[in-house]
Amino acid sequence: MVELQSIKDESPLSRALQDEHYNGAVAVVSADKELAADSQGFSHIDMAVPFASHTVSGAGTVTQQFFGVLLMQFVEKGVLKLSDKLSQYVPEYHQADQITLHQLATMQSGIPDYLPLMAKPFEENAPATLPAERLALQIDQHNATDMDLAKVLDVVNDQPLDFKPGSKTAYSSTNALLLGEVLDRLTNERPLEAVLKENIYDPLTLTNTKMGTSHAFAEGYHWITGNPNVAGKGDENQADRGLVTTVDDLEKFAQAVLAGKLLQPASWQTIFKAAEAGYGFGWRKLADGWLGNTGSMLGYTGLLSINQKQHKAAVGLTNVLKPQPAMDQFFNTIYQAATAL
């Protein structure tokens, strides 16, 4: 990655990142070139190891954008239909016969989010003296350890749907995890990672992207009372938030999206139409004409957004999770800088 002077030394983006002790890397690209880039801070704060464009870090819910592509590739090949019922693939979920794969992909299933359900016992039993930020870190560490379908079903199977499937849109990590399980069961006993590699990583020469946060090089941190606290890497490998990657690789993926690669035009239209309506296949409507994803896992947050009118994409990784208002301001700063390029 080339660090361009326009962002690195003089832009409001660079100054803002310095002011908030940013740890990570960002880039803005068009379909055929990098427009600007920046990397600051540390992948391991205690050892002062710089965070660079080639640093392998957790991608958070950007993971879902990769699985959205894989899902639509399966649709194009006729392996499944978006109108299929979840019960055809994951019958052990009690409400599966009421829900289609399209409703999973667009967050319209009504399935409760497993993460708040798993957090509930911690919240109910936490000492009154435990600061909320410390409790949030404990919950994140628990939810990033040995997660699998069985644990998720343990907490969601006895819960009613939050709403009638198809009647509204509401984010639930359970949707993305179940979609990953559907795809995994359709890979003819091949590891799902091998299918991702064949269909996405290799065609785009993504050399440092894979599933499993234990493979991250960067350490994850929570920002608590003005300081970074080690959150660890976890061992998350589910389809809702288990990807690790680099900003160099995210640039290639984003450029492929801008160029309409990996999928047929009709499939990209399906994805972006759903995103404009609320949420679709790992994408949602963001600020000022941007579509993308910016979700977190443990201390990791990924950013992968496109602006179709501007023909630009913004990508980024950070390994320090800050309060949501600060994260939102950070993303908006990137979008503003990207627009000005």
C-alpha positions in Angstrom: 0.0 0.0 0.0 1.3 3.5 -0.9 0.8 6.0 1.8 -0.3 9.1 -0.1 0.7 12.6 1.2 -2.9 13.8 0.7 -4.2 11.7 3.6 -1.1 10.7 5.6 0.3 14.2 6.5 -2.1 17.0 5.7 -5.7 15.8 5.6 -8.3 16.1 8.4 -8.4 12.3 8.4 -4.8 11.9 9.4 -5.1 14.6 12.1 -8.3 13.0 13.4 -6.7 9.6 13.7 -3.8 11.0 15.6 -6.0 12.9 18.0 -7.9 9.7 18.9 -4.9 7.4 19.2 -6.0 5.4 16.2 -4.6 1.9 15.8 -5.2 0.5 12.3 -5.0 1.1 8.6 -7.4 2.6 6.1 -7.6 3.1 2.3 -9.8 4.7 -0.4 -9.8 3.1 -3.8 -11.5 3.3 -7.2 -12.1 0.2 -9.3 -8.5 0.3 -10.7 -6.3 2.2 -8.3 -5.6 3.3 -4.7 -6.5 6.9 -4.2 -5.2 7.4 -0.7 -4.1 5.4 2.4 -3.1 5.8 6.0 -1.8 3.5 8.8 -1.1 4.6 12.4 -0.7 3.1 15.8 0.2 -0.4 16.8 -0.9 -3.9 16.2 0.6 -4.8 19.6 0.5 -1.8 21.8 2.7 -3.0 24.6 5.5 -3.9 22.1 4.9 -0.9 19.9 4.6 -3.1 16.7 3.3 -0.8 14.0 -0.1 -1.5 12.4 0.4 -1.6 8.6 -1.6 -2.3 5.5 -0.3 -5.9 5.6 -1.2 -6.5 9.3 -3.6 -9.4 9.7 -6.4 -8.4 11.9 -10.0 -9.4 12.7 -12.6 -8.0 10.2 -15.6 -8.1 12.4 -18.9 -8.2 10.6 -17.3 -7.4 7.3 -17.1 -11.2 7.3 -20.8 -11.2 6.2 -20.0 -9.4 2.9 -17.7 -12.3 1.9 -20.4 -14.9 2.8 -23.0 -12.8 1.0 -21.0 -13.2 -2.2 -20.6 -16.9 -1.6 -24.3 -17.3 -1.0 -25.1 -15.6 -4.3 -22.5 -17.7 -6.1 -24.3 -20.8 -4.8 -27.6 -19.3 -6.1 -26.1 -18.7 -9.5 -24.9 -22.3 -9.7 -28.4 -23.5 -8.8 -27.1 -25.2 -5.6 -29.9 -23.4 -3.6 -32.6 -20.8 -4.0 -33.2 -17.8 -1.9 -36.8 -18.9 -1.5 -35.7 -22.2 0.1 -36.8 -22.7 3.7 -34.2 -22.8 6.3 -35.7 -26.1 7.5 -34.3 -27.8 4.3 -30.7 -27.2 5.6 -30.9 -26.6 9.4 -34.0 -28.4 10.6 -32.7 -28.5 14.2 -33.7 -24.8 14.6 -37.3 -24.9 15.9 -38.6 -22.1 13.8 -36.8 -23.0 10.6 -39.9 -23.9 8.6 -41.1 -20.3 8.9 -38.0 -18.7 7.4 -36.5 -18.4 4.0 -32.8 -18.0 3.1 -33.7 -14.6 1.6 -35.1 -13.5 5.0 -31.9 -14.6 6.7 -29.8 -12.7 4.2 -31.8 -9.5 4.6 -32.2 -9.6 8.4 -36.0 -10.1 8.0 -36.3 -13.5 9.7 -37.3 -12.3 13.2 -34.7 -14.7 14.8 -33.4 -13.3 18.0 -29.8 -12.2 18.1 -27.8 -14.8 20.1 -25.2 -12.3 21.3 -27.5 -10.3 23.7 -29.1 -13.6 24.8 -25.6 -14.9 25.8 -24.8 -11.6 27.5 -27.9 -11.7 29.7 -26.6 -14.0 32.4 -23.5 -11.9 32.8 -25.5 -8.7 33.1 -27.9 -10.2 35.6 -25.1 -11.7 37.8 -22.5 -8.9 37.5 -21.5 -7.2 40.8 -23.0 -3.7 41.0 -19.5 -2.3 41.4 -18.3 -3.7 38.1 -18.0 -0.8 35.6 -20.1 -1.3 32.4 -17.0 -1.1 30.2 -15.4 -4.0 32.1 -18.5 -6.0 31.9 -18.7 -5.4 28.1 -15.2 -6.7 27.8 -15.9 -9.9 29.8 -19.0 -10.5 27.6 -17.1 -10.0 24.4 -14.4 -12.4 25.5 -16.9 -15.1 26.5 -18.8 -14.7 23.2 -15.6 -15.0 21.1 -14.7 -18.4 22.7 -15.6 -21.7 21.1 -18.7 -20.4 19.5 -20.6 -22.9 17.3 -24.1 -23.7 16.1 -25.0 -25.9 19.1 -24.3 -23.1 21.6 -26.3 -20.7 19.5 -29.3 -23.0 19.2 -29.1 -23.6 23.0 -30.1 -19.9 23.5 -32.4 -19.2 20.5 -34.3 -22.4 20.1 -36.7 -21.8 23.0 -37.1 -18.1 22.1 -40.1 -16.9 20.1 -39.4 -15.0 16.9 -39.1 -11.2 17.5 -41.5 -10.5 14.6 -43.3 -12.2 11.8 -40.7 -13.2 9.1 -40.7 -10.7 6.2 -42.6 -8.0 8.2 -39.5 -5.8 9.1 -35.8 -5.6 9.2 -33.8 -5.9 12.4 -30.1 -6.9 12.7 -29.4 -10.3 14.3 -26.0 -12.0 14.2 -27.9 -15.3 14.3 -29.0 -14.8 10.7 -25.5 -14.6 9.4 -24.3 -17.5 11.5 -27.1 -19.7 10.2 -26.4 -18.8 6.6 -22.8 -19.9 7.1 -24.1 -23.2 8.4 -26.3 -23.6 5.4 -23.4 -23.0 3.0 -21.1 -25.3 5.1 -23.6 -28.2 4.7 -23.7 -27.7 0.9 -20.0 -28.0 0.3 -20.0 -31.8 -0.4 -17.9 -32.4 2.8 -15.2 -30.0 1.7 -14.1 -27.5 4.3 -15.9 -24.2 3.9 -12.6 -22.4 4.1 -11.5 -24.3 1.0 -14.6 -23.2 -0.9 -14.1 -19.6 0.1 -10.5 -19.9 -1.1 -11.5 -21.3 -4.4 -14.3 -18.9 -5.1 -13.2 -15.6 -3.5 -9.6 -15.6 -2.1 -7.8 -17.1 -5.0 -9.6 -15.3 -7.9 -8.7 -12.0 -6.2 -5.3 -13.0 -4.9 -6.2 -12.4 -1.3 -3.1 -13.9 0.3 -3.8 -13.1 4.0 -7.6 -13.7 4.3 -9.0 -16.7 6.1 -11.5 -17.7 8.8 -10.6 -17.8 12.4 -9.6 -14.9 14.6 -6.9 -16.9 16.3 -5.0 -16.4 13.1 -4.9 -12.6 13.5 -1.5 -11.0 14.1 -2.9 -7.9 15.7 -4.1 -8.1 19.3 -7.6 -6.9 20.1 -8.2 -4.1 22.6 -11.2 -2.4 24.3 -10.8 1.3 25.0 -11.7 1.7 28.7 -11.4 5.0 30.7 -9.0 6.4 28.2 -6.7 3.4 27.9 -6.4 0.3 25.7 -7.2 -2.9 27.6 -6.2 -6.3 26.1 -9.2 -8.2 24.8 -7.2 -10.9 23.0 -7.9 -12.5 19.7 -10.6 -15.0 20.6 -11.1 -18.1 18.5 -14.2 -17.0 16.5 -14.7 -18.7 13.2 -18.4 -18.3 12.4 -19.9 -16.6 9.4 -21.2 -13.6 11.3 -17.8 -12.2 12.4 -14.9 -14.8 12.1 -12.8 -13.5 9.2 -9.3 -12.2 9.5 -7.7 -10.1 6.7 -5.5 -7.1 5.8 -6.3 -3.7 4.4 -4.3 -4.8 1.3 -6.7 -7.7 0.8 -9.8 -5.6 1.5 -8.7 -3.1 -1.2 -8.7 -6.0 -3.7 -12.1 -7.2 -2.6 -13.6 -3.7 -2.7 -12.2 -3.1 -6.1 -13.8 -6.3 -7.3 -17.1 -5.1 -6.0 -16.8 -1.8 -7.8 -15.9 -3.6 -11.0 -18.8 -6.0 -10.7 -16.6 -9.1 -10.4 -17.2 -12.4 -8.6 -21.0 -12.3 -9.4 -23.3 -11.7 -12.3 -24.8 -8.1 -12.5 -28.2 -9.4 -11.5 -26.8 -10.8 -8.3 -25.0 -7.6 -7.4 -28.3 -5.8 -8.1 -30.1 -8.1 -5.7 -27.5 -7.4 -2.9 -27.5 -3.6 -3.3 -31.3 -3.4 -3.6 -31.6 -5.2 -0.3 -29.0 -3.0 1.3 -30.7 0.2 0.2 -33.9 -1.2 1.7 -32.3 -1.8 5.1 -29.8 -4.7 5.1 -28.8 -7.3 2.5 -26.1 -10.0 2.3 -23.7 -8.2 4.6 -24.4 -4.7 3.3 -26.5 -1.9 4.7 -27.1 1.8 4.0 -24.6 4.1 5.8 -24.0 7.8 5.7 -24.2 10.1 2.6 -24.7 7.5 -0.2 -22.4 4.8 1.2 -23.3 1.1 1.5 -21.2 -1.2 3.6 -20.5 -2.8 6.9 -18.6 -1.6 10.0 -19.3 -4.1 12.7 -17.0 -5.3 15.5 -15.8 -8.5 17.1 -14.0 -8.5 20.4 -11.6 -5.6 19.9 -11.6 -5.7 16.1 -13.6 -3.6 13.7 -13.6 -3.9 9.9 -14.8 -1.3 7.4 -15.8 -2.1 3.8 -18.0 0.5 2.1 -18.7 1.6 -1.4 -20.2 4.7 -2.9 -21.7 3.8 -6.3 -22.2 7.4 -7.4 -18.6 8.3 -6.6 -17.2 5.0 -7.9 -15.1 4.7 -4.7 -14.7 2.3 -1.8 -13.3 2.9 1.7 -11.8 0.0 3.6 -10.2 -0.2 7.0 -9.2 -2.3 10.0 -8.8 -1.2 13.6 -7.9 -3.4 16.6 -9.1 -0.9 19.3 -12.8 -0.8 20.0 -14.0 2.5 21.3 -17.5 3.7 22.3 -19.9 3.7 19.4 -20.1 7.5 19.1 -16.4 7.7 18.6 -16.4 4.8 16.1 -19.3 6.5 14.1 -17.3 9.7 14.0 -14.2 7.9 12.8 -16.2 6.2 9.9 -17.8 9.5 9.0 -14.4 11.2 8.9 -13.2 8.5 6.4 -16.3 9.0 4.2 -15.8 12.8 4.2 -12.1 12.4 3.3 -13.0 9.8 0.5 -15.6 12.2 -1.0 -13.0 15.0 -1.1 -10.5 13.0 -3.1 
